[in-house]
Amino acid sequence: MPTLTSKLEAVNSMLGHIGESPVNSISNTNALPVSAATAISALDEISRAVQSVGWQFNTEVNVTLSPAGDGTITLSEDILEIDHVSPAIDIVQRGLSLFDRSNNTSVFTTDLTVDQTRLLEWDSLPEQARRYITLRASRVFQGRIVGSRELEALIARDEYKAYGALMDYDSGSSDRTIFDNYDAASRIGINRNYDLY
């Protein structure tokens, strides 16, 4: 029975790409060889970069955020992006706080409904994301440690396949159609204002 790739397996895969020996544990980074600690750092960095794009698996829709007593809305540290559902207010994320650009204030008087992208821990990621992140991190890690163009090309080939699998997974789980895109829908006649004709 297949199991999900653990973070330890991902790090050992990265070490294997540069010919380093695997490690038995990654729980104590101070006791690890420099190459293994660097691999963990690269894996975390690439995981954050990949998840920042906002995928079906790490995006939460129609989340209600309520202001605190002083009117501010503070986000948890794992929020990568906020998108306000209503276009009436222009909300941006500044650090861990929300800011209303329309009214030039960080004080809110009502609840906000947002879509938010969350940085997930490794164990919460789907296998397709784990595979792609591991391979992309391997390519970056190899470039920093060894710098071999031949190795980079070999890893990149597998990385592109893994990216395609991740895109297929994301598309399949999101159930998107062409009608979800305003430009496509308007060109084929959906959302037209027929009073103009």
C-alpha positions as CSV (number, residue, x, y, z in Angstrom):
1,M,0.0,0.0,0.0
2,P,1.5,3.3,-1.0
3,T,2.2,5.9,1.7
4,L,2.7,9.7,1.5
5,T,6.3,10.9,1.2
6,S,7.5,12.0,4.6
7,K,9.7,15.1,5.1
8,L,12.6,12.8,6.1
9,E,12.2,10.9,2.8
10,A,12.1,14.2,0.9
11,V,15.3,15.4,2.5
12,N,17.0,12.1,1.9
13,S,15.9,12.3,-1.8
14,M,17.5,15.7,-2.0
15,L,20.7,14.4,-0.4
16,G,20.7,11.5,-2.8
17,H,20.6,13.9,-5.8
18,I,24.0,15.2,-4.8
19,G,25.5,11.9,-3.7
20,E,25.3,12.4,0.0
21,S,24.4,9.7,2.5
22,P,20.8,9.7,3.9
23,V,20.1,10.8,7.5
24,N,18.0,8.8,10.0
25,S,16.2,11.8,11.6
26,I,15.7,15.5,11.0
27,S,14.2,16.3,14.4
28,N,17.4,17.8,15.7
29,T,18.8,20.1,13.0
30,N,21.8,21.0,15.2
31,A,23.1,17.4,15.1
32,L,22.8,17.1,11.3
33,P,25.5,17.5,8.7
34,V,25.6,20.9,7.1
35,S,24.3,19.4,3.8
36,A,21.2,17.9,5.5
37,A,20.4,21.2,7.4
38,T,20.8,23.1,4.1
39,A,18.4,20.6,2.4
40,I,15.8,21.1,5.1
41,S,16.1,24.9,4.7
42,A,15.8,24.7,0.9
43,L,12.8,22.3,1.2
44,D,11.0,24.7,3.6
45,E,11.8,27.7,1.3
46,I,10.5,26.0,-1.8
47,S,7.4,24.7,0.0
48,R,6.5,28.3,1.0
49,A,7.1,29.6,-2.6
50,V,5.0,26.8,-4.2
51,Q,2.2,27.2,-1.7
52,S,2.2,31.0,-2.1
53,V,0.7,30.5,-5.6
54,G,-2.6,29.4,-4.0
55,W,-3.8,25.9,-4.8
56,Q,-7.1,24.3,-4.3
57,F,-5.7,22.3,-1.3
58,N,-4.4,25.4,0.6
59,T,-7.1,28.0,-0.3
60,E,-10.0,28.6,2.1
61,V,-13.0,30.4,0.6
62,N,-15.6,32.7,2.2
63,V,-13.8,32.9,5.6
64,T,-15.3,35.5,8.0
65,L,-12.8,37.7,9.8
66,S,-13.9,39.8,12.7
67,P,-12.2,42.9,14.0
68,A,-10.7,42.9,17.5
69,G,-11.8,45.4,20.2
70,D,-9.6,48.1,18.7
71,G,-11.0,47.5,15.2
72,T,-7.9,45.8,13.7
73,I,-7.9,42.4,12.1
74,T,-4.8,40.4,12.8
75,L,-4.1,37.3,10.7
76,S,-2.4,34.1,11.9
77,E,1.2,33.6,10.9
78,D,0.4,30.9,8.3
79,I,-1.7,33.1,6.0
80,L,0.2,33.8,2.8
81,E,-2.5,35.8,0.9
82,I,-5.9,37.4,1.5
83,D,-8.4,38.2,-1.2
84,H,-11.5,40.2,-0.2
85,V,-14.6,38.7,-1.7
86,S,-16.4,42.0,-2.2
87,P,-14.9,44.5,-4.7
88,A,-16.4,47.4,-2.7
89,I,-13.4,47.6,-0.4
90,D,-9.8,47.3,-1.4
91,I,-8.1,45.1,1.3
92,V,-4.4,44.3,1.4
93,Q,-2.3,42.3,3.8
94,R,0.4,44.3,5.6
95,G,2.5,41.9,7.7
96,L,-0.1,40.1,9.8
97,S,-2.7,42.9,9.7
98,L,-5.3,43.9,7.1
99,F,-5.4,47.4,5.7
100,D,-8.3,49.1,3.9
101,R,-6.8,51.0,0.9
102,S,-10.2,52.4,-0.1
103,N,-10.5,54.3,3.2
104,N,-6.8,54.4,4.1
105,T,-7.2,52.8,7.5
106,S,-6.5,49.6,9.4
107,V,-9.6,49.9,11.5
108,F,-12.7,47.9,10.5
109,T,-16.2,48.3,11.8
110,T,-17.7,45.2,10.3
111,D,-16.8,41.6,9.6
112,L,-15.0,40.8,6.3
113,T,-15.5,37.8,4.1
114,V,-12.2,36.7,2.4
115,D,-10.6,34.0,0.5
116,Q,-7.3,33.1,2.1
117,T,-4.2,31.1,1.1
118,R,-2.7,29.2,4.0
119,L,0.9,27.8,4.4
120,L,0.4,24.1,5.3
121,E,2.7,21.9,7.2
122,W,4.4,19.2,5.2
123,D,2.2,16.4,6.6
124,S,-1.0,18.3,5.4
125,L,0.2,18.5,1.8
126,P,-1.2,16.1,-0.9
127,E,1.4,13.7,-2.4
128,Q,1.5,15.6,-5.8
129,A,2.6,18.7,-4.0
130,R,5.1,16.9,-1.9
131,R,6.7,15.3,-5.0
132,Y,6.9,18.6,-6.9
133,I,8.2,20.5,-3.9
134,T,10.9,17.8,-3.3
135,L,12.1,17.8,-6.9
136,R,12.1,21.6,-7.2
137,A,13.9,21.9,-3.9
138,S,16.4,19.2,-5.1
139,R,17.2,21.3,-8.2
140,V,17.7,24.5,-6.2
141,F,19.7,22.6,-3.5
142,Q,21.9,20.9,-6.0
143,G,22.6,24.2,-7.7
144,R,23.7,25.8,-4.4
145,I,25.9,22.9,-3.3
146,V,27.2,21.3,-6.4
147,G,26.2,23.5,-9.3
148,S,26.2,20.8,-12.0
149,R,24.2,21.8,-15.1
150,E,23.9,18.1,-16.0
151,L,22.3,17.2,-12.7
152,E,20.1,20.2,-12.9
153,A,18.8,19.1,-16.3
154,L,18.1,15.6,-15.0
155,I,16.2,16.8,-12.0
156,A,14.4,19.5,-14.0
157,R,12.9,16.8,-16.3
158,D,11.3,15.0,-13.4
159,E,10.3,18.3,-11.8
160,Y,8.3,19.3,-14.9
161,K,6.5,15.9,-14.9
162,A,5.7,16.4,-11.2
163,Y,4.5,20.0,-11.9
164,G,2.1,18.6,-14.5
165,A,0.8,16.0,-12.1
166,L,0.2,18.7,-9.5
167,M,-1.6,20.8,-12.0
168,D,-3.8,17.8,-13.0
169,Y,-4.5,17.2,-9.3
170,D,-5.4,20.8,-8.7
171,S,-7.6,21.1,-11.7
172,G,-9.4,17.8,-10.9
173,S,-10.1,18.7,-7.3
174,S,-11.3,22.2,-8.1
175,D,-13.9,21.2,-10.7
176,R,-13.3,24.4,-12.6
177,T,-15.0,25.1,-15.9
178,I,-14.6,27.7,-18.6
179,F,-17.5,29.6,-17.1
180,D,-15.5,30.3,-14.0
181,N,-13.4,32.7,-16.0
182,Y,-15.1,36.0,-16.8
183,D,-13.2,36.6,-20.0
184,A,-14.1,33.2,-21.5
185,A,-17.7,33.4,-20.3
186,S,-18.2,36.9,-21.7
187,R,-16.8,35.9,-25.1
188,I,-19.3,33.1,-25.6
189,G,-22.2,35.1,-24.5
190,I,-22.6,34.4,-20.7
191,N,-23.1,37.6,-18.6
192,R,-23.9,39.7,-21.6
193,N,-26.2,42.7,-21.0
194,Y,-28.9,42.1,-23.6
195,D,-30.5,45.5,-22.9
196,L,-27.8,47.1,-25.0
197,Y,-28.9,45.3,-28.2
